[in-house]
Amino acid sequence: MAMKREDDEQLWDLLGRGADPKVSPFFARNVLRQVRQEPRWLVRMRSWLGPRRLIPALGAAVAVIAALVITSGSLLHREAPDSPVDSVIAKIDVQDYEVVADLDNLLASDENSPWDENSTL
């Protein structure tokens, strides 16, 4: 929807009094000169890969890699038990054998309990 002159005469009068923009005859030349003066992609990449940024980044990468090697090396050199049963048996003390025997007796007596629904009397 275009605005008509009758809609707002004061605005159109004000716009008519404004100065026309003047463009320099060397505008295109100045723009191209500015574009050519900007650093190229390769120059920008060299600035990113300069010693001021590259040395700290490499130091951080070496530290991370060293930490990974140390932690993974300690994980790889652990001796794994032969089997899960062997590791459990190796941890049981002599006193634990007595407790296990007592539990076996308790379970056997519990099977013959008169309070059990499945027991036969």
C-alpha positions, -999 to 999 in steps of 0.1 A, spaced: 0 0 0 17 32 -12 14 64 7 -3 92 -13 6 129 -11 -29 137 2 -23 114 32 3 136 48 12 168 30 36 181 56 57 150 54 60 152 17 69 189 19 96 181 44 110 153 22 110 176 -8 132 201 10 159 176 19 193 176 1 199 150 -25 226 125 -16 258 132 -35 280 103 -44 317 108 -51 327 101 -87 354 79 -73 331 58 -51 336 25 -70 373 30 -71 375 36 -34 354 6 -26 375 -17 -47 407 -3 -31 393 -11 3 384 -46 -7 419 -53 -21 435 -40 10 417 -65 33 439 -95 40 433 -126 20 422 -160 33 458 -173 34 471 -143 53 443 -146 79 451 -183 83 488 -175 88 479 -151 116 459 -178 133 487 -203 130 513 -179 142 535 -187 172 514 -166 196 484 -189 192 500 -221 180 524 -227 209 497 -225 237 474 -247 216 500 -273 211 509 -273 247 473 -279 258 470 -307 232 502 -324 245 489 -321 281 456 -337 271 473 -365 252 497 -372 280 469 -374 305 450 -399 283 481 -420 278 488 -421 315 453 -430 325 448 -456 298 482 -471 305 473 -476 342 440 -492 331 457 -516 307 483 -529 331 459 -540 358 458 -577 362 423 -591 356 412 -620 378 410 -654 361 373 -656 366 347 -638 388 344 -669 410 381 -670 417 381 -633 428 352 -640 452 368 -671 466 401 -653 471 383 -626 492 366 -650 516 382 -654 550 382 -685 572 355 -669 594 333 -664 564 333 -702 558 319 -707 592 291 -682 585 283 -698 552 281 -732 569 258 -717 596 236 -702 568 234 -736 551 221 -752 584 197 -723 589 183 -727 554 180 -765 558 160 -760 590 139 -733 575 128 -757 547 112 -780 573 94 -751 591 58 -758 602 50 -722 593 58 -727 556 28 -732 534 46 -757 511 60 -779 539 46 -814 543 38 -826 578 
